[in-house]
Amino acid sequence: MIKLLTCACWILLFTLRANSQADVPKFAVEVRNTFVWGEDAPAGAASSMIRDPLTGAELRRLKHTGVEVTSWIGFEKLHREDVAEFIVYSSTIINNTETELPVEAGGIAIDGRLVSPVAVDSSSSTVKQKHSKNGKDVVDIRNLHCFGSGYLSSENFFSQQGNPSTMLVEPQSSLTVSGVIRDPRYYPLLCSVGGCFPKGTIRYSIRVGSHEYMFSWNGGSIVNCGR
């Protein structure tokens, strides 16, 4: 059931301001209607879950007054021997209203630890990772099987938090946007006879108009969409 939370809350803006010491996340306090998947309330959004008929992956959906947001998520390593892995996710927003709606990245946290999306690039397939002018890693998404296989959409990406952007979804149309984060934990996977999955819980939100749509995934429900 989805609770409608109308309160002053910490909205995770992750606006990174570079200074001489380090990049520091900046937070802002806003009043928003927040819908949390799996916590329905009579005046709130309705949650549902479907499975991809091809992959069997779980897709989670929140729907409220003409707006529908669907979330799916995966993880992969660039190399089998790598310790770290990438968490990758996509959201599709369907706007069945008569109003143009802004779409922005919300916050994302791994076991309560706030993280920021990495910069992505699809202009070169000759390198697996390079660096931007400010020295940060840039990941070529065409080397991530989760996108190359079509499991996740490579149509649009949220910018790094240092360069936040707002996308628009037109009336009676849809928009799909994705994000990539690097799991900051050391040895982030938990392995058993059933396979290896990220530890803990990943939570992220997406802002559509004046509402925040929040999704929570435990590690065992996240698909390994790598090779």
C-alpha positions, 0 to 999 in steps of 0.5 A: 500500500502507498502512503501519500506523504505530504510533508517537509522532507529531505529531497535528495538533490545530490547537487555536487558543488566542486571546491578545492577540497572535494565534491560535496552533496547539497541538499534542499528541503521541499514540500512534495507529495511522495508516493512510495511503491508498496504503501497504498493509501486511499488518496495516493497512488496505486502500486502494481507489479508485472513481469517482463514476459521475455526475461521474467524480471520484475517491473514495479509501477506507480499510478496516480491521476493520469501519470504512470511511472514504471521502474526496473533495475539490474546490476553487472560487472564490466569484468568477472574479476572486478570487485565493484559492480554497477547498479543500473535502472530505467524509469518510464513515465507515461503522461495521460494528462493534458499538461506538460510535466517536468521530470527530474532525478530524485535521490538514490541510496544504497543501504542508506548511503547517498550516491550520485549517478556516474557520467555516461557516454555512447560516442566511443566503443573503443574504450571501456572507461575514460575520464571527463575534463574534471577527472571523473570517470565516464562509462561507455554504456555500450560496454554495459550488457544491460543496455546493449541487450535491450534489458534497460533503455539507453534512450535518455540518461540523468546527468551527473548531479553537478549538471542537473537537468530537467526533461519534459514529457509531453501530454499524452506521451511517454519518456524513458530515462535511465541512470548508472551508479557505481556501488561504493561498497567493498565486496557489495555482492552476497553469493549463495547457491542461488547466485550472487546479488547486491547486498542490502536495499537500493532506493531511488526516486524520480520527480514528475511534476509536483510528485515524487515517485519512490521505489525500493529494491532489495538486492535479491530482487535485482536482476544480473543483466550482465554477460 
